[in-house]
Amino acid sequence: MPILLVKAKPNSRVSALTAQADGSWLAQLKSPPVDGKANAELIALVAQHFGCARSQVVVKTGAGARLKRVQIPD
C-alpha cells in the first residue's frame, strides 16, 4: 500500500489536493484543525482524488501535525 507525504494547510478558501514537484502533496482544507475536522476532510479529499473508499485511507503519522503520512490502497 503506497504512503503519501501530505502537507496540510487548514483554513484555506478552497478544498484541493495538488501534487508538488518534490513528490509530496499539498492538501488545502477548508476545515479548521479542531476536533479532527481537518483530518476528516483530508481523508475524504484523498479518497475522492484516488477513487477509493474513505475507510481505506489511513493517516499513519502526523495526525496532530501539518506534515502527514497518509496510506492509500493499491
Stockholm file with secondary structure:
# STOCKHOLM 1.0

chainA/1-74         MPILLVKAKPNSRVSALTAQADGSWLAQLKSPPVDGKANAELIALVAQHFGCARSQVVVKTGAGARLKRVQIPD
#=GR chainA/1-74 SS CCEEEEEEECSCSSCEEEECTTSCEEEECSSCSSTTHHHHHHHHHHHHHHTCCGGGCEEEECTTSSEEEEECCC
#=GC SS_cons        CCEEEEEEECSCSSCEEEECTTSCEEEECSSCSSTTHHHHHHHHHHHHHHTCCGGGCEEEECTTSSEEEEECCC
//
